């Protein structure tokens, strides 16, 4: 049962999904180990699918049309960072009570990815700092 009919369009939902799944992708990509990057991605992915409220419903749905373009992490980051900015703006406009929820979901995903590795990872810490700064600035 849809508890929030008409609040977000399909394009709005895809923007939120691109931002959240993109953060998962970036956190996994910033981990240099094959096994640890998989763990980071799984942990962050579980965090976004555990969300509640409107944001949780959107992120629990199978993304239709989700595609990351680019040949490098930098290309993907450009797309994801833009989606994060647009997600926060559209939530501010259409569902302001969900803006902090969205920030918390992404922050939880970042933390989950970082904790999936037993030792600190400078590249992952740098990516987490970039995403966190974006969340704080928007």
MODELLER restraints for C-alpha pairs under 7 A, 6 or more apart:
rsr = mdl.restraints
at = mdl.atoms
rsr.add(forms.Gaussian(group=physical.xy_distance, feature=features.Distance(at['CA:4:A'], at['CA:54:A']), mean=6.91, stdev=0.5))
rsr.add(forms.Gaussian(group=physical.xy_distance, feature=features.Distance(at['CA:7:A'], at['CA:94:A']), mean=6.44, stdev=0.5))
rsr.add(forms.Gaussian(group=physical.xy_distance, feature=features.Distance(at['CA:13:A'], at['CA:58:A']), mean=6.07, stdev=0.5))
rsr.add(forms.Gaussian(group=physical.xy_distance, feature=features.Distance(at['CA:14:A'], at['CA:63:A']), mean=6.62, stdev=0.5))
rsr.add(forms.Gaussian(group=physical.xy_distance, feature=features.Distance(at['CA:14:A'], at['CA:66:A']), mean=6.82, stdev=0.5))
rsr.add(forms.Gaussian(group=physical.xy_distance, feature=features.Distance(at['CA:15:A'], at['CA:83:A']), mean=5.60, stdev=0.5))
rsr.add(forms.Gaussian(group=physical.xy_distance, feature=features.Distance(at['CA:15:A'], at['CA:87:A']), mean=6.06, stdev=0.5))
rsr.add(forms.Gaussian(group=physical.xy_distance, feature=features.Distance(at['CA:16:A'], at['CA:83:A']), mean=6.92, stdev=0.5))
rsr.add(forms.Gaussian(group=physical.xy_distance, feature=features.Distance(at['CA:16:A'], at['CA:87:A']), mean=5.35, stdev=0.5))
rsr.add(forms.Gaussian(group=physical.xy_distance, feature=features.Distance(at['CA:17:A'], at['CA:59:A']), mean=5.82, stdev=0.5))
rsr.add(forms.Gaussian(group=physical.xy_distance, feature=features.Distance(at['CA:17:A'], at['CA:63:A']), mean=6.51, stdev=0.5))
rsr.add(forms.Gaussian(group=physical.xy_distance, feature=features.Distance(at['CA:18:A'], at['CA:66:A']), mean=6.27, stdev=0.5))
rsr.add(forms.Gaussian(group=physical.xy_distance, feature=features.Distance(at['CA:18:A'], at['CA:80:A']), mean=6.53, stdev=0.5))
rsr.add(forms.Gaussian(group=physical.xy_distance, feature=features.Distance(at['CA:18:A'], at['CA:83:A']), mean=6.24, stdev=0.5))
rsr.add(forms.Gaussian(group=physical.xy_distance, feature=features.Distance(at['CA:19:A'], at['CA:80:A']), mean=5.23, stdev=0.5))
rsr.add(forms.Gaussian(group=physical.xy_distance, feature=features.Distance(at['CA:19:A'], at['CA:83:A']), mean=4.87, stdev=0.5))
rsr.add(forms.Gaussian(group=physical.xy_distance, feature=features.Distance(at['CA:19:A'], at['CA:84:A']), mean=4.84, stdev=0.5))
rsr.add(forms.Gaussian(group=physical.xy_distance, feature=features.Distance(at['CA:20:A'], at['CA:48:A']), mean=6.89, stdev=0.5))
rsr.add(forms.Gaussian(group=physical.xy_distance, feature=features.Distance(at['CA:20:A'], at['CA:106:A']), mean=6.37, stdev=0.5))
rsr.add(forms.Gaussian(group=physical.xy_distance, feature=features.Distance(at['CA:22:A'], at['CA:80:A']), mean=5.29, stdev=0.5))
rsr.add(forms.Gaussian(group=physical.xy_distance, feature=features.Distance(at['CA:23:A'], at['CA:80:A']), mean=6.88, stdev=0.5))
rsr.add(forms.Gaussian(group=physical.xy_distance, feature=features.Distance(at['CA:24:A'], at['CA:41:A']), mean=5.66, stdev=0.5))
rsr.add(forms.Gaussian(group=physical.xy_distance, feature=features.Distance(at['CA:24:A'], at['CA:44:A']), mean=5.47, stdev=0.5))
rsr.add(forms.Gaussian(group=physical.xy_distance, feature=features.Distance(at['CA:24:A'], at['CA:45:A']), mean=6.04, stdev=0.5))
rsr.add(forms.Gaussian(group=physical.xy_distance, feature=features.Distance(at['CA:24:A'], at['CA:109:A']), mean=6.81, stdev=0.5))
rsr.add(forms.Gaussian(group=physical.xy_distance, feature=features.Distance(at['CA:25:A'], at['CA:41:A']), mean=6.59, stdev=0.5))
rsr.add(forms.Gaussian(group=physical.xy_distance, feature=features.Distance(at['CA:26:A'], at['CA:77:A']), mean=6.93, stdev=0.5))
rsr.add(forms.Gaussian(group=physical.xy_distance, feature=features.Distance(at['CA:27:A'], at['CA:40:A']), mean=6.88, stdev=0.5))
rsr.add(forms.Gaussian(group=physical.xy_distance, feature=features.Distance(at['CA:27:A'], at['CA:41:A']), mean=6.83, stdev=0.5))
rsr.add(forms.Gaussian(group=physical.xy_distance, feature=features.Distance(at['CA:27:A'], at['CA:110:A']), mean=6.80, stdev=0.5))
rsr.add(forms.Gaussian(group=physical.xy_distance, feature=features.Distance(at['CA:27:A'], at['CA:113:A']), mean=6.35, stdev=0.5))
rsr.add(forms.Gaussian(group=physical.xy_distance, feature=features.Distance(at['CA:27:A'], at['CA:124:A']), mean=6.28, stdev=0.5))
rsr.add(forms.Gaussian(group=physical.xy_distance, feature=features.Distance(at['CA:27:A'], at['CA:127:A']), mean=6.74, stdev=0.5))
rsr.add(forms.Gaussian(group=physical.xy_distance, feature=features.Distance(at['CA:28:A'], at['CA:37:A']), mean=4.69, stdev=0.5))
rsr.add(forms.Gaussian(group=physical.xy_distance, feature=features.Distance(at['CA:28:A'], at['CA:38:A']), mean=6.60, stdev=0.5))
rsr.add(forms.Gaussian(group=physical.xy_distance, feature=features.Distance(at['CA:28:A'], at['CA:40:A']), mean=5.34, stdev=0.5))
rsr.add(forms.Gaussian(group=physical.xy_distance, feature=features.Distance(at['CA:28:A'], at['CA:41:A']), mean=4.80, stdev=0.5))
rsr.add(forms.Gaussian(group=physical.xy_distance, feature=features.Distance(at['CA:29:A'], at['CA:37:A']), mean=6.64, stdev=0.5))
rsr.add(forms.Gaussian(group=physical.xy_distance, feature=features.Distance(at['CA:30:A'], at['CA:123:A']), mean=5.56, stdev=0.5))
rsr.add(forms.Gaussian(group=physical.xy_distance, feature=features.Distance(at['CA:30:A'], at['CA:124:A']), mean=4.87, stdev=0.5))
rsr.add(forms.Gaussian(group=physical.xy_distance, feature=features.Distance(at['CA:30:A'], at['CA:127:A']), mean=6.71, stdev=0.5))
rsr.add(forms.Gaussian(group=physical.xy_distance, feature=features.Distance(at['CA:31:A'], at['CA:37:A']), mean=4.98, stdev=0.5))
rsr.add(forms.Gaussian(group=physical.xy_distance, feature=features.Distance(at['CA:31:A'], at['CA:123:A']), mean=6.75, stdev=0.5))
rsr.add(forms.Gaussian(group=physical.xy_distance, feature=features.Distance(at['CA:31:A'], at['CA:124:A']), mean=5.76, stdev=0.5))
rsr.add(forms.Gaussian(group=physical.xy_distance, feature=features.Distance(at['CA:36:A'], at['CA:117:A']), mean=6.04, stdev=0.5))
rsr.add(forms.Gaussian(group=physical.xy_distance, feature=features.Distance(at['CA:39:A'], at['CA:116:A']), mean=5.82, stdev=0.5))
rsr.add(forms.Gaussian(group=physical.xy_distance, feature=features.Distance(at['CA:40:A'], at['CA:113:A']), mean=4.08, stdev=0.5))
rsr.add(forms.Gaussian(group=physical.xy_distance, feature=features.Distance(at['CA:40:A'], at['CA:114:A']), mean=6.69, stdev=0.5))
rsr.add(forms.Gaussian(group=physical.xy_distance, feature=features.Distance(at['CA:40:A'], at['CA:116:A']), mean=5.19, stdev=0.5))
rsr.add(forms.Gaussian(group=physical.xy_distance, feature=features.Distance(at['CA:41:A'], at['CA:113:A']), mean=6.34, stdev=0.5))
rsr.add(forms.Gaussian(group=physical.xy_distance, feature=features.Distance(at['CA:43:A'], at['CA:112:A']), mean=5.36, stdev=0.5))
rsr.add(forms.Gaussian(group=physical.xy_distance, feature=features.Distance(at['CA:43:A'], at['CA:113:A']), mean=5.52, stdev=0.5))
rsr.add(forms.Gaussian(group=physical.xy_distance, feature=features.Distance(at['CA:43:A'], at['CA:116:A']), mean=6.63, stdev=0.5))
rsr.add(forms.Gaussian(group=physical.xy_distance, feature=features.Distance(at['CA:44:A'], at['CA:109:A']), mean=4.18, stdev=0.5))
rsr.add(forms.Gaussian(group=physical.xy_distance, feature=features.Distance(at['CA:44:A'], at['CA:110:A']), mean=6.39, stdev=0.5))
rsr.add(forms.Gaussian(group=physical.xy_distance, feature=features.Distance(at['CA:44:A'], at['CA:112:A']), mean=5.23, stdev=0.5))
rsr.add(forms.Gaussian(group=physical.xy_distance, feature=features.Distance(at['CA:44:A'], at['CA:113:A']), mean=4.98, stdev=0.5))
rsr.add(forms.Gaussian(group=physical.xy_distance, feature=features.Distance(at['CA:45:A'], at['CA:109:A']), mean=6.90, stdev=0.5))
rsr.add(forms.Gaussian(group=physical.xy_distance, feature=features.Distance(at['CA:47:A'], at['CA:108:A']), mean=6.28, stdev=0.5))
rsr.add(forms.Gaussian(group=physical.xy_distance, feature=features.Distance(at['CA:47:A'], at['CA:109:A']), mean=5.10, stdev=0.5))
rsr.add(forms.Gaussian(group=physical.xy_distance, feature=features.Distance(at['CA:47:A'], at['CA:112:A']), mean=6.89, stdev=0.5))
rsr.add(forms.Gaussian(group=physical.xy_distance, feature=features.Distance(at['CA:48:A'], at['CA:59:A']), mean=6.61, stdev=0.5))
rsr.add(forms.Gaussian(group=physical.xy_distance, feature=features.Distance(at['CA:48:A'], at['CA:105:A']), mean=5.96, stdev=0.5))
rsr.add(forms.Gaussian(group=physical.xy_distance, feature=features.Distance(at['CA:48:A'], at['CA:109:A']), mean=6.19, stdev=0.5))
rsr.add(forms.Gaussian(group=physical.xy_distance, feature=features.Distance(at['CA:49:A'], at['CA:56:A']), mean=6.74, stdev=0.5))
rsr.add(forms.Gaussian(group=physical.xy_distance, feature=features.Distance(at['CA:49:A'], at['CA:59:A']), mean=6.04, stdev=0.5))
rsr.add(forms.Gaussian(group=physical.xy_distance, feature=features.Distance(at['CA:49:A'], at['CA:60:A']), mean=5.28, stdev=0.5))
rsr.add(forms.Gaussian(group=physical.xy_distance, feature=features.Distance(at['CA:50:A'], at['CA:56:A']), mean=6.86, stdev=0.5))
rsr.add(forms.Gaussian(group=physical.xy_distance, feature=features.Distance(at['CA:51:A'], at['CA:105:A']), mean=6.30, stdev=0.5))
rsr.add(forms.Gaussian(group=physical.xy_distance, feature=features.Distance(at['CA:54:A'], at['CA:98:A']), mean=6.90, stdev=0.5))
rsr.add(forms.Gaussian(group=physical.xy_distance, feature=features.Distance(at['CA:55:A'], at['CA:98:A']), mean=6.72, stdev=0.5))
rsr.add(forms.Gaussian(group=physical.xy_distance, feature=features.Distance(at['CA:55:A'], at['CA:102:A']), mean=6.24, stdev=0.5))
rsr.add(forms.Gaussian(group=physical.xy_distance, feature=features.Distance(at['CA:68:A'], at['CA:76:A']), mean=6.12, stdev=0.5))
rsr.add(forms.Gaussian(group=physical.xy_distance, feature=features.Distance(at['CA:69:A'], at['CA:76:A']), mean=6.33, stdev=0.5))
rsr.add(forms.Gaussian(group=physical.xy_distance, feature=features.Distance(at['CA:70:A'], at['CA:76:A']), mean=5.77, stdev=0.5))
rsr.add(forms.Gaussian(group=physical.xy_distance, feature=features.Distance(at['CA:85:A'], at['CA:138:A']), mean=6.24, stdev=0.5))
rsr.add(forms.Gaussian(group=physical.xy_distance, feature=features.Distance(at['CA:88:A'], at['CA:99:A']), mean=6.09, stdev=0.5))
rsr.add(forms.Gaussian(group=physical.xy_distance, feature=features.Distance(at['CA:88:A'], at['CA:138:A']), mean=6.78, stdev=0.5))
rsr.add(forms.Gaussian(group=physical.xy_distance, feature=features.Distance(at['CA:91:A'], at['CA:98:A']), mean=6.39, stdev=0.5))
rsr.add(forms.Gaussian(group=physical.xy_distance, feature=features.Distance(at['CA:91:A'], at['CA:99:A']), mean=5.42, stdev=0.5))
rsr.add(forms.Gaussian(group=physical.xy_distance, feature=features.Distance(at['CA:92:A'], at['CA:99:A']), mean=6.03, stdev=0.5))
rsr.add(forms.Gaussian(group=physical.xy_distance, feature=features.Distance(at['CA:103:A'], at['CA:135:A']), mean=6.48, stdev=0.5))
rsr.add(forms.Gaussian(group=physical.xy_distance, feature=features.Distance(at['CA:110:A'], at['CA:128:A']), mean=6.22, stdev=0.5))
